[in-house]
Amino acid sequence: MIEAVAVGSLPELGVIPELMSAQVLRTEHLGEPRTAFRVEQIATPMPGPGEVLIAVMAAGINFNNVWAARGVPINVIADRQRAGEPHDFHIGGSDASGIVWALGEGVEGHRVGDHVVIHPGYWDANDPQVVRGGDPMLGASARIWGYNTNFGSFGQFCLARAHQVLPKAEHLTWAAAAAPTLVGATAYRMLHGWPGHTVERDDVVLVWGGSGGVGSQAIQLAREAGALPVAVVSDPEKGAYCEKLGAVGWINRRDFDHWGTPPHWTDEAGQKEWSASARAFGKRIWEVVGAKRSPRIVIEHPGEDTIPTSIFLCDAGGMVVICAGTTGYSAVVDLRHHWVRQKRLQGSHGTNDAQATAYNELVRSGRIDPCLGEVRPFTEVGQAHQDMNDGRLGPGNTVVLVGADSADAGAGRVP
């Protein structure tokens, strides 16, 4: 066994260094992401039964580790320690491309040396929900890998359960392959996971944050289903980006000012003003679609600032499906629009194996673009999360290189 190798290099296949470099969060320095993440050398984890050790080549940046860095809405380190985990640190990262390096007891279907990606759905195989064949993401043990669990992709090696490990698309670089799985599988579940409101041909689908991670994948998945995705963005450049992905058009949210909690229903003047702006937003959707058609599905993740509008303008019998709350969690729903028009507000979290596999096959076939955005060095994990929090990242999915070198920071496809 060797002690360690430098970031950007690998030992001989299957040789596990005693130590690995990782971007580590600890309770005593939680706060702004730029300072919360710190490079440390940590003992390389060994795979237990049903687990796979993977040499990380590249890791995707997602908003969940902005939350982890801040310790809000939960301190993930303290939460796991209360459950009996011994580690007093968090190595995050919920997207990875890499090489299978070692197999735990009982693992079948994977071989050392396989090129893979990891999906973020994580659960206990003995969970009663799983044992009876139900959706594992509805079980009490369901977690998001690299957020609720330790040893995610922001280290030279990561640990995942065997069922999470999927084949990497051969035509993609390490960076591109690491970019989309969490957001893509999340979007797939949002659009295909809720019977009665699965996306159908000609459905109008409103996508908040269309040029971002979930948005860029949701647009393409809606397009693949023959639906009509309409993107909400913050500037024309991002709107044009969404049109290239298949959006039928876009709306600039900066043209409107009714975001956040609307006036109380007893404030008639305030309600009238708010409703006028919300209706104008809805009419913009009609203009994009070319008909008076409201969205049957709304892809939500901003939360507090946008839920009132989403519920207001969703079509009768339609669904607002939400996977996050990046602007806050205390969203207001005007129940008059909700119950009278019989709309559905559906939470959606993570992915199960079937959904992740279906999404990954679309990527492997080349039908879904991973939307590789910025590619940064391993040292910038903290700054990349800070820039995500501050809205300073460009369109698409940001990635940091770990085992891969800078030559892998190109357009996304293997030459």
C-alpha positions in Angstrom: 0.0 0.0 0.0 1.2 3.5 -0.7 0.6 6.5 1.5 -0.9 9.0 -1.0 -0.9 10.3 -4.6 -1.3 13.9 -5.8 -4.6 15.2 -7.0 -4.8 14.7 -10.7 -3.0 11.4 -10.7 -3.9 7.8 -9.8 -2.0 4.8 -8.4 -1.8 1.5 -10.2 -5.4 0.2 -10.8 -6.8 -1.3 -7.7 -4.0 0.0 -5.4 -5.7 2.0 -2.6 -3.6 4.7 -0.9 -3.7 5.0 2.8 -4.7 8.7 2.5 -6.6 10.8 0.0 -7.1 14.5 -0.5 -10.6 15.8 -0.1 -12.6 19.0 0.2 -13.8 18.7 3.8 -16.5 20.4 5.8 -16.4 20.5 9.6 -18.9 21.9 12.0 -16.4 24.5 13.4 -16.0 26.2 10.0 -19.5 25.9 8.5 -20.6 29.2 6.8 -20.0 30.8 3.4 -19.0 28.0 1.0 -15.8 29.8 -0.1 -14.3 29.3 3.4 -16.2 26.3 4.7 -14.6 23.8 2.2 -11.0 23.1 3.1 -8.6 20.6 1.6 -7.4 17.9 4.0 -5.9 14.5 3.8 -8.3 11.8 5.1 -8.0 8.1 5.5 -9.2 6.5 2.2 -12.5 4.7 3.0 -12.7 1.0 2.3 -15.9 -0.5 0.7 -18.1 -2.5 3.0 -20.7 -5.1 2.0 -22.6 -4.0 -1.1 -20.4 -0.9 -1.6 -18.1 0.2 -4.4 -15.0 2.3 -4.0 -14.6 4.6 -7.0 -11.6 6.8 -8.1 -13.2 10.1 -8.8 -12.2 11.6 -12.1 -14.5 14.6 -12.0 -17.3 15.8 -9.7 -20.4 17.9 -10.3 -21.4 21.0 -8.3 -25.0 21.1 -7.0 -26.8 23.4 -4.6 -27.2 20.7 -2.0 -23.6 21.3 -0.8 -24.2 25.0 -0.6 -26.7 23.9 2.1 -24.2 21.5 3.6 -21.5 24.2 3.8 -23.8 26.5 5.6 -25.3 23.9 7.9 -28.8 25.1 6.8 -31.4 23.7 6.8 -29.6 21.0 8.7 -26.0 20.4 9.9 -25.4 17.1 8.0 -22.4 16.3 10.2 -24.2 16.6 13.4 -27.3 14.8 12.0 -25.2 11.7 11.1 -23.3 11.7 14.4 -26.7 11.7 16.2 -27.5 8.6 14.2 -24.3 6.9 15.3 -21.8 7.7 12.6 -18.3 8.2 14.0 -17.0 10.7 11.5 -16.9 14.4 12.5 -16.6 15.7 8.9 -18.5 15.8 5.6 -17.1 15.0 2.2 -19.9 16.1 -0.1 -20.5 15.8 -3.8 -23.5 14.1 -5.4 -22.3 13.7 -9.0 -19.2 11.8 -10.1 -17.6 10.2 -13.0 -14.8 7.7 -12.2 -13.2 4.3 -12.3 -14.3 1.3 -10.2 -11.4 0.8 -7.8 -12.5 -1.9 -5.3 -15.6 -4.0 -4.6 -17.1 -4.7 -1.3 -18.4 -8.2 -0.3 -21.4 -9.4 -2.3 -21.1 -6.8 -5.1 -22.0 -8.2 -8.5 -22.4 -6.6 -12.0 -19.4 -4.3 -11.6 -15.7 -4.9 -12.3 -12.5 -3.1 -11.2 -11.6 -0.8 -14.0 -15.2 0.0 -15.2 -15.8 3.6 -16.2 -18.9 4.7 -14.4 -21.1 7.5 -13.1 -23.1 7.5 -9.8 -26.7 8.3 -9.2 -27.7 10.0 -5.9 -30.5 7.8 -4.7 -29.3 6.0 -1.5 -31.3 3.7 0.8 -31.1 0.7 3.1 -31.9 -2.5 1.3 -33.7 -3.7 4.5 -36.0 -0.7 4.6 -39.6 -2.2 4.7 -40.6 0.1 1.8 -37.8 -1.5 -0.3 -38.4 -5.0 0.9 -42.1 -4.9 -0.2 -41.1 -3.5 -3.6 -42.2 0.1 -3.1 -40.4 3.2 -4.4 -37.3 3.3 -2.2 -37.1 7.1 -2.2 -40.4 7.0 -0.2 -38.8 4.9 2.5 -37.6 6.1 5.9 -34.0 5.3 5.0 -33.9 7.3 1.7 -31.0 9.7 1.5 -29.2 11.8 -1.1 -25.7 10.5 -1.6 -23.0 13.0 -1.0 -25.3 15.3 1.0 -26.9 13.1 3.7 -24.1 10.6 3.3 -20.3 10.9 3.7 -17.5 10.2 1.2 -19.1 11.8 -1.8 -17.4 13.0 -4.9 -15.2 15.9 -3.5 -12.4 13.5 -2.7 -9.9 11.4 -4.7 -12.0 8.4 -3.9 -15.7 8.1 -3.0 -18.0 5.3 -1.7 -21.3 4.4 -3.2 -23.7 1.5 -3.0 -23.5 -0.9 -5.9 -27.1 -0.1 -7.1 -26.1 3.6 -7.6 -23.3 2.8 -10.0 -24.1 3.2 -13.7 -22.1 2.9 -16.9 -20.5 6.1 -18.2 -21.4 7.3 -21.7 -18.5 6.4 -23.8 -18.7 9.5 -26.0 -18.4 11.9 -23.1 -15.3 13.2 -21.4 -14.9 12.7 -17.7 -16.0 16.3 -17.0 -19.1 16.0 -19.1 -20.1 12.7 -17.7 -19.8 14.1 -14.1 -22.1 17.0 -14.9 -25.7 15.9 -15.1 -26.7 12.8 -13.2 -28.2 14.4 -10.0 -30.1 17.1 -11.8 -31.0 14.9 -14.7 -32.4 12.0 -12.7 -34.2 14.5 -10.5 -35.8 16.1 -13.5 -36.7 12.7 -14.9 -38.5 11.8 -11.6 -40.3 15.2 -11.7 -41.6 14.6 -15.2 -42.2 10.9 -15.2 -42.5 9.8 -11.6 -46.0 11.0 -10.5 -48.8 9.0 -12.2 -51.7 11.2 -13.3 -49.2 13.9 -14.1 -46.5 12.3 -16.1 -45.4 14.4 -19.1 -47.3 13.8 -22.3 -47.0 15.0 -25.9 -48.1 18.6 -26.4 -48.2 19.4 -22.6 -47.0 22.9 -21.8 -44.2 22.6 -19.2 -43.0 25.7 -17.4 -39.4 25.4 -16.3 -38.0 27.8 -13.7 -34.3 28.4 -14.0 -34.2 27.0 -17.5 -30.5 27.5 -18.1 -29.4 25.8 -14.8 -28.9 22.2 -13.8 -32.4 20.9 -13.3 -33.8 23.3 -15.9 -31.5 22.4 -18.7 -32.3 18.7 -18.2 -36.0 19.2 -17.7 -36.2 21.1 -21.0 -34.6 18.3 -22.9 -36.6 15.6 -21.2 -39.9 17.5 -22.0 -38.7 17.9 -25.6 -38.0 14.1 -25.8 -41.6 13.5 -24.6 -43.0 15.8 -27.4 -44.0 18.4 -24.8 -43.7 22.2 -25.1 -41.2 23.5 -22.6 -41.2 27.2 -21.7 -38.1 28.4 -19.8 -37.9 31.1 -17.2 -34.5 32.9 -17.2 -32.9 36.1 -16.0 -31.5 37.4 -19.3 -31.8 36.9 -23.1 -28.5 35.0 -23.4 -29.8 32.4 -21.1 -33.1 32.3 -23.0 -31.2 31.7 -26.2 -29.3 28.8 -24.5 -32.6 27.3 -23.5 -34.0 27.5 -27.0 -31.0 25.5 -28.3 -31.9 22.8 -25.8 -35.5 22.6 -27.2 -37.5 25.2 -25.3 -40.2 26.7 -27.5 -39.5 30.1 -26.0 -38.5 31.9 -22.8 -39.6 34.5 -20.3 -37.3 37.0 -18.6 -38.3 37.0 -14.9 -36.7 40.5 -14.5 -39.6 41.9 -16.5 -41.8 41.2 -13.5 -41.7 42.3 -9.9 -44.3 40.3 -8.0 -41.9 37.7 -6.5 -42.0 36.6 -2.9 -44.9 36.5 -0.5 -48.0 38.1 -2.1 -50.2 40.5 -0.1 -52.6 38.9 2.3 -56.0 38.0 0.8 -57.7 40.7 2.9 -55.6 43.4 1.2 -57.8 44.0 -1.8 -55.6 46.6 -3.4 -52.4 44.6 -2.9 -54.0 41.5 -4.2 -55.2 43.3 -7.3 -51.7 44.7 -8.0 -50.1 41.3 -7.4 -52.6 39.4 -9.6 -52.2 41.9 -12.4 -48.4 41.1 -12.6 -49.0 37.4 -12.2 -51.6 37.4 -15.0 -49.2 39.3 -17.2 -46.6 36.6 -16.6 -49.2 34.0 -17.5 -50.1 35.8 -20.7 -46.4 35.8 -21.7 -46.6 32.0 -21.6 -49.5 32.1 -24.0 -47.5 34.3 -26.3 -44.6 31.9 -26.3 -46.8 28.9 -26.9 -49.0 30.7 -29.5 -52.3 29.8 -27.8 -54.2 30.4 -24.5 -52.7 27.3 -22.9 -51.4 27.3 -19.3 -48.8 24.8 -18.1 -50.0 21.3 -17.2 -46.7 20.8 -15.3 -44.5 23.4 -13.6 -40.9 22.4 -12.8 -40.2 24.3 -9.5 -37.1 24.7 -7.4 -36.8 28.4 -6.3 -39.7 27.9 -3.8 -40.5 30.9 -1.7 -40.2 33.5 -4.4 -42.1 31.7 -7.1 -44.6 29.1 -5.6 -47.4 31.7 -5.4 -47.1 32.4 -9.1 -46.7 28.7 -10.1 -49.9 27.7 -8.3 -51.7 30.7 -9.7 -50.9 30.1 -13.3 -50.8 26.3 -13.4 -53.6 24.8 -15.5 -56.7 23.4 -13.9 -56.0 19.8 -12.9 -52.3 20.5 -13.4 -49.2 19.9 -11.2 -46.6 22.1 -9.7 -43.7 19.7 -8.8 -40.9 21.0 -6.6 -37.5 19.6 -5.8 -35.8 22.4 -3.8 -36.3 25.8 -2.2 -33.3 27.8 -3.3 -34.9 31.2 -2.5 -36.4 29.9 0.8 -38.8 27.4 2.3 -41.7 29.4 3.6 -43.8 29.5 0.4 -47.3 30.8 0.4 -50.1 29.0 -1.5 -53.4 30.8 -2.1 -55.7 27.9 -1.5 -58.5 29.5 -3.6 -56.5 28.9 -6.7 -55.4 25.5 -5.4 -58.6 23.7 -4.4 -61.1 25.3 -6.8 -59.0 24.6 -9.8 -58.0 21.2 -8.4 -54.2 21.6 -8.8 -51.5 19.4 -7.4 -48.5 20.6 -5.4 -46.1 17.6 -5.5 -42.8 17.3 -3.7 -40.2 15.3 -5.6 -36.8 14.2 -4.2 -33.9 12.3 -5.7 -34.4 9.3 -7.9 -34.9 5.5 -7.8 -32.8 3.0 -9.7 -35.3 2.7 -12.6 -35.6 6.4 -13.1 -31.8 7.0 -12.9 -31.2 4.1 -15.3 -33.7 5.4 -17.8 -32.2 8.9 -17.7 -28.7 7.5 -18.0 -29.6 5.6 -21.1 -30.8 8.8 -22.7 -27.4 10.3 -22.0 -25.6 7.3 -23.2 -27.6 7.3 -26.5 -26.7 11.0 -27.1 -30.3 12.1 -26.9 -29.7 14.2 -23.8 -26.8 16.7 -23.6 -25.2 16.9 -20.1 -24.9 20.7 -20.6 -21.4 20.9 -19.3 -20.8 24.5 -18.1 -17.7 25.7 -16.3 -14.9 23.3 -15.5 -12.7 24.2 -12.6 -9.8 22.8 -10.7 -10.2 20.7 -7.5 -9.0 23.7 -5.4 -12.1 25.7 -6.4 -14.8 23.5 -4.9 -15.6 26.1 -2.3 -15.6 29.1 -4.7 -17.7 27.2 -7.2 -20.4 26.7 -4.5 -20.1 30.3 -3.5 -20.6 31.4 -7.1 -23.6 29.1 -7.4 -25.1 30.6 -4.3 -24.5 34.1 -5.6 -25.9 33.4 -9.1 -22.5 33.9 -10.8 -22.2 30.7 -12.6 -22.8 30.5 -16.3 -25.5 28.3 -18.0 -25.3 24.5 -17.6 -23.7 22.3 -15.0 -20.4 23.2 -13.3 -17.8 20.5 -12.7 -14.5 20.3 -10.8 -11.7 18.0 -12.0 -10.3 15.5 -9.5 -8.4 12.6 -11.1 -8.8 14.0 -14.6 -6.4 16.6 -15.9 -7.1 20.0 -17.6 -7.1 18.4 -21.0 -10.5 17.0 -20.1 -12.0 20.5 -19.7 -13.2 20.8 -23.3 -16.6 20.8 -25.0 -17.8 17.6 -23.5 -17.3 14.8 -26.1 -14.4 12.5 -26.3 -12.3 13.5 -29.4 
